[in-house]
Amino acid sequence: MLGGVLLICLVVGIISGFVAGSIYESKGRSGSTGFLVGFFLGIIGIIIALLVSPDQEKLDQRKFEKGELARCGHCKEYIRTDAVVCPHCQRSLEDFVCGECGQTVAANAKVCPSCGTELE
């Protein structure tokens, strides 16, 4: 009888551990930490995993590595790949034409490579 109860506790712990671990992982946290929380605390561990705040920096880094996000050339914050203006620094992300020489200049350039004019 005691062996059956221990087996049930072990199975519930393993299932809770995997569920909590996957929740932690989806929030940018350590999946192994989530597994341990779920394994030792069971259903309470799953509730804790649901309440843990996401690590936005890690989530953004993962999206950046997958090509879902880009980095602003000015402030280096994560931005959508289709952004035209950075939502953080408000600077344009599109190439533009130099007012002095008419050459196309990259959005993050400080000086026109053709004529040397300082750009804002």
URKAMO-V792872 format. One record per backbone hydrogen bond with DSSP energy under -0.5 kcal/mol. NH is the residue of the N-H (numbers start at 1). CO is the residue of the C=O. Records with the same first field share a line. If there is no record, write none. Layout:
NH=CO + CO
//
This chain:
5=1
6=2
7=3
8=4
9=5
10=6
11=7
12=8
13=9
14=10
15=11
16=12
17=13
18=14
19=15
20=16
21=17
22=18
23=19
24=20
25=21
26=22
27=23 + 24
28=25
29=24
34=30
35=31
36=32
37=33
38=34
39=35
40=36
41=37
42=38
44=41
46=42
47=43
48=44
49=45
50=46
51=47
52=48
55=27
56=54
59=55
60=56
61=57
62=58
63=59
64=60
65=61
66=62
67=63 + 64
68=63
69=63
70=79
72=77
76=72
79=70
81=68
83=80
86=91
90=86
93=84
94=84
96=105
98=103
102=98
105=96
109=106
112=117
116=112
119=110
//
